Amino acid sequence: MTQLVSDIRILDNLLALNLNVSLWSARRKMSQEDLGGAELPPEDLASLGSKRIADPENLKVFGTLKARAFNYLDRHGVRFMSGWAIPEEKAGEIVQELLNIRTEFQKEKEAFLADYDQNVQAWIEKHHQWGEIIRNSLVGPDYVRARMDFRWQLYKVAPLEQHTDNTAVLEAGLAEEVQGLGGTLFDEVAKSADDIWRRVYHGKTEVTHKALSPLRTLHAKLTGLSFVEPHVAPVADIVQAALLRMPKKGNITGTDLLLLQGLVCLLKDSTALVGHAQKVIEGYGPAFVLDGLLAGPGVIHEQDGPAGQMDGTVDGNMDDEPILPDIPVADSALPHPAIPSLGLW
C-alpha cells in the first residue's frame, strides 16, 4: 500500500476539538449492609456490583445527545489526539451544531432535575421490596447537577519549535500524531463504508435515492478534509463522479446500483482505495476508476479516452478532453474490490 504520511503543515488548515460530555449513571456501589450484613469474600477476591437509584429510562436522552454530538464530529472531522481535527473553515458551522445540542442537553437536564425527587420516589415504589437499599444511597439534585455537563475546547495546534532543552523539541510527539492523520482518515472511511454496505446496499437489487445520503455525507467529510493527505481529494472526486452518474428520478437499479455497490466495496478496502486514488493523481480521472468497477472483478483495464470525465457533467463536446496515455499492464494491476454479483452479471 502507498505510504500515507500527512505533512505537519496541514496544521495550518485545521483546529483541534475536544468534547467532554459527563453523564450521571444513577448507579451506586452495593454495600455489605445492603445484603443484610451477610458474610462476603474479601475484596481482593470479589467485589459487589452496583444498584440503580433512579430509573435509567429517564436518563436515556442524555446518552442519545452525547452520541449525536460524537456522530456529528465523526462526520465532519477525523479523530486526532484526544478529540477531533476539524477543517478550520468549518469551525463556525460545527460549533453552532454543538451549541444546538448543548442547548437541548441543558433543557433536558433542567427538566430531569425539576422532577428528580418525584422520579426517585416512583423508582422506590416500583421496587418497594428493595426500597431501603435505594434510600440508603440517595443523593440530592445538586450532586446530580454537578455530574452532568456538556462542553468542548476548540484550539489551534502548533509544533514546538524552540526550547532550552532540545530533547523536548525532538520528542514532542506532535509530528507522529499529524503524520498518522491520513491513515486514520482512510480507516474511518473504510469503517463508514462497511456500515453503509451493511445498512444500505448488501443484498439489494433496488434502492431509493435515500441510499445516496450516506455517500453524500462521506463525500462532504472527504472534501472538508482534503488537505490532510494527497489521496483524499481524488477519493472525494471518485465519490462525486459516481453520484453524478445516478438518475435524477426513480429507483436505482441495474448498472447504476452495481456502480454504487462497487464504489462502497472500494471504499471499504483502504489499500485498493489508495491505489485507485493514485491513478487519479496520475491523471486518469475518476471516470477511469468507475468504469473499472463496472468491468467486474479483476484489474482495471487499459482504456483510451478522456481523463476526468464525469457522466452527467459534460456538454457532449469530447474534442476538448485530454487523451489518456496508454497504461502499462504492470502499472494497472491495482487491487480490485470483490463485488458480489447479486445476480446482476
C-alpha positions, 0 to 999 in steps of 0.5 A: 500500500502507498505510504500515507504520511500527512505533512505537519503543515496541514496544521495550518488548515485545521483546529483541534476539538475536544468534547467532554460530555459527563453523564450521571449513571444513577448507579451506586456501589452495593454495600455489605449492609445492603445484603443484610450484613451477610458474610462476603469474600474479601475484596481482593477476591470479589467485589459487589456490583452496583444498584440503580437509584433512579430509573435509567429510562429517564436518563436515556436522552442524555446518552442519545445527545452525547452520541449525536454530538460524537456522530456529528464530529465523526462526520465532519472531522477525523479523530486526532489526539484526544478529540477531533481535527476539524477543517478550520473553515468549518469551525463556525458551522460545527460549533453552532451544531454543538451549541444546538445540542448543548442547548437541548442537553441543558433543557433536558437536564433542567427538566430531569432535575425539576422532577428528580425527587418525584422520579426517585420516589416512583423508582422506590415504589416500583421496587418497594421490596428493595426500597431501603437499599435505594434510600440508603444511597440517595443523593440530592439534585445538586450532586446530580447537577454537578455530574452532568455537563456538556462542553468542548475546547476548540484550539489551534495546534502548533509544533514546538519549535524552540526550547532550552532543552532540545530533547523536548523539541525532538520528542514532542510527539506532535509530528507522529500524531499529524503524520498518522492523520491520513491513515486514520482518515482512510480507516474511518472511511473504510469503517463508514463504508462497511456500515453503509454496505451493511445498512444500505446496499448488501443484498439489494437489487433496488434502492431509493435515492435515500441510499445516496445520503450516506455517500453524500455525507462521506463525500462532504467529510472527504472534501472538508478534509482534503488537505490532510493527505494527497489521496483524499481529494481524488477519493472525494472526486471518485465519490462525486463522479459516481453520484453524478452518474445516478438518475435524477428520478426513480429507483436505482437499479441495474448498472447504476446500483452495481456502480454504487455497490462497487464504489462502497466495496472500494471504499471499504478496502483502504489499500485498493482505495489508495491505489485507485486514488493514485491513478487519479493523481496520475491523471486518469480521472475518476471516470477511469476508476468507475468504469473499472468497477463496472468491468467486474472483478479483476484489474482495471483495464487499459482504456483510451479516452478522456481523463476526468470525465464525469457522466452527467457533467459534460456538454457532449463536446469530447474534442476538448478532453485530454487523451489518456496515455496508454497504461502499462499492464504492470502499472494497472494491476491495482487491487480490485474490490470483490463485488458480489454479483447479486445476480446482476452479471 
